[in-house]
Amino acid sequence: MKDPIYLQRYLKVMKDELPSQFLISRSIHVDFRIGSDMCDLWKLHNEAMKSFREEFHRITSMDDLHPRSWPSLLDLKVAIADKILQSCHFCERRCGINRKMKEKGYCQMDDISRYSAQFCHYGEEPELVPSHTIFFTGCNFSCVYCQNWQISTAPKSGTPILPEDLAGKITLQRAYGSRNVNFVTPTPHTHTILKILDMLKINVPVVWNSNMYYSSEVARLLDGVVDVYLGDLRYGNDDCAWKYSDVKNYWPIVTRNFKSAYNSGEILLRLLVLPDHEACCTVPIIEWTKENIPKVRFNLMFQYSPHYRAYEFPEINRALTQEECMKAVNILKKSGLEDV
Ligand code: SF4
């Protein structure tokens, strides 16, 4: 396989030549009290992120990594996520409910995260496979064509996660040859994922496989943790997102998050081409990417097929035509975006 132009740091982490971002965060000492208010915790976080950036640029090999600190910047991120959970704003739906008290917001999830499956996946992009993929149950979107609707609409299904248990499974898969750990639909589970990473005793690239609709607070927590944002940019406007995924303000939120991801990690951007959505979605997405975050690994995807409730929407109740696929490829080629 040809090495990609982008994802260069990821490849070094994958080969254990550089530490994952979460290990650097874990090496930075931060004194904090769990009972402190959110404002104080964020102030400490801002200060500690300055140290993170210095370390990030200083470290050129695994040998440069300082030992784990107690408590660390990663512990602070865990504590902040735990507080966010109590008035949930992990995603921009901002339900504000206390998931620790079993209150339910849009995604219907409480504080216990569950997964439906975890295994070494060979169906992701070539740079990622074999990818230890962990499929969480539930979702903060309601895509009418969802191919995983049995999982995404059943947050209470699946295996409850004990962070130390999943950390053990990640360690095992890494020993068996996984190139990364790939958290799918991760946003509502931010608190659990940070705890898992805090318990890991190995180096492994962290892949955040997401619809990118997380809150600005979560974006700050992910900075210093996530190596690769495997992000969907699905809709080129708010109307399509509202119609097919039941989300508001999609475009400003998701593009904001792609911009912050661009500054804090590497991006593998997925554009799933939808039938009859060239002018409203494919074109604006490619144009925006070219203009704002050009150095990303771009994956134009043609595997759309109508599932779940797609039959209620005649315009998307079919597979793509060959002509639609070719048009999308030509639009991308013309844009000059590389590494397709
Ligand atoms: S993750 Fe999003 S949808 Fe779920 S409760 Fe929190 S804010 Fe609401």
Boltz pocket constraint, residues with backbone or C-beta under 6 A from the ligand:
constraints:
  - pocket:
      binder: B
      contacts: [[A, 88], [A, 89], [A, 90], [A, 91], [A, 92], [A, 93], [A, 94], [A, 95], [A, 96], [A, 97], [A, 104], [A, 105], [A, 106], [A, 107], [A, 108], [A, 109], [A, 139], [A, 140], [A, 187], [A, 188]]
      max_distance: 6.0
